[in-house]
Amino acid sequence: MKYKEHGRFYCDPEEENGFMRPPKEDSRSIQACFMRLMHRYTSVNYKRFLGIGIHPGQLAFVKAISEHEGISQRELAEGLHVKAPTVAVAVKRLEKADVICRRPDPKDQRISRLYLDKKGKEIAEEVILAIEENEAVLTDGFSEEELEQLRDFFRRMSENMEQLAKPDAKAAEENQVGSNRESKRF
């Protein structure tokens, strides 16, 4: 098969509708390498975390709540850099699975604080152990200097990606300002 390059993806002209596929394994695309790593990480850990009693997508929530018991949903969203509705869905599922519970804030009854239940504490211990094991496997064979450099690369790439998000945030802000102007017309 011959591939035509279109940006960082390759088009197989023999595939129906010129199906776009990620670059081959030997690709020098950082994005393709990162996507491949994330896919492998997810594939390897999916069954493992289900066996613990948690969906892999809930890992970060359980870990954050275990490290910051009494955190609010808003604080959780900010800390994990996810949207409030994402947190609301995860919290609802974790609560239904008896992993976490909500308790009203003693100073402000409008705020619910999140805590691990007994089952949640057991799961959190297993999750933290699994994360530590993953870290050991991921970093096996790297020197401390290489790991520090890798952390710096990831931090910088994350900051670069934030730049892509800024136009979206600015557009949303402009839409909000515009809708406020429109609503004031009435």
C-alpha positions, 0 to 999 in steps of 0.5 A, spaced: 500 500 500 502 506 498 500 512 503 500 519 501 502 524 506 496 529 509 499 533 515 501 528 520 496 522 517 497 518 511 491 517 506 491 510 503 488 511 496 486 504 496 482 504 502 474 506 501 473 514 501 481 515 502 481 512 509 485 516 514 490 512 518 495 514 523 502 514 521 506 507 521 510 505 527 516 508 525 513 514 524 517 520 527 510 524 529 510 526 536 503 526 536 503 519 533 508 516 538 504 519 544 497 516 542 500 509 541 503 510 548 496 512 551 493 506 547 497 501 550 497 504 557 489 504 556 489 497 553 494 494 558 490 497 564 483 496 562 482 489 565 486 491 571 482 497 574 476 493 572 478 488 577 479 493 582 472 495 581 473 501 578 473 504 571 480 506 568 476 513 567 475 514 574 482 513 577 484 520 577 478 522 581 479 516 586 486 518 587 485 526 588 479 524 593 484 520 597 489 525 597 484 531 598 478 528 602 473 533 603 474 536 596 468 540 593 466 538 586 468 545 583 475 544 587 476 537 584 474 539 577 479 545 577 485 540 580 484 535 575 483 540 569 476 537 567 469 540 566 464 540 572 459 536 568 465 531 567 466 531 575 458 530 576 458 524 572 464 521 575 462 523 582 455 520 581 457 513 578 462 513 584 457 514 589 452 509 586 458 504 586 459 506 594 466 508 593 465 515 595 460 519 599 458 526 599 457 530 605 455 537 606 460 543 608 459 545 615 460 552 614 456 552 607 450 547 606 450 549 599 457 545 598 458 538 598 464 535 600 467 528 597 470 523 601 472 515 600 467 510 603 470 504 606 470 500 599 473 507 596 479 507 601 480 499 599 480 501 592 484 507 593 490 503 596 490 498 590 489 504 585 495 508 588 499 501 588 497 500 581 499 507 579 506 506 582 507 499 579 505 503 572 510 508 573 516 503 575 514 499 568 514 506 564 520 509 567 524 502 567 531 503 563 531 511 564 536 515 568 534 520 573 536 525 568 532 522 562 526 522 567 527 529 569 528 531 561 522 527 559 518 531 565 520 537 562 518 535 555 511 533 557 510 540 561 512 544 555 508 540 551 502 541 556 503 548 556 503 548 548 497 545 548 494 550 553 495 555 547 491 551 543 485 552 548 486 559 549 482 561 542 476 557 544 476 560 551 476 567 548 471 565 543 466 562 548 468 569 552 466 573 546 460 569 545 458 570 553 459 577 552 455 578 546 449 574 549 449 579 555 449 585 550 443 581 547 440 580 553 441 587 556 437 590 549 430 587 552 
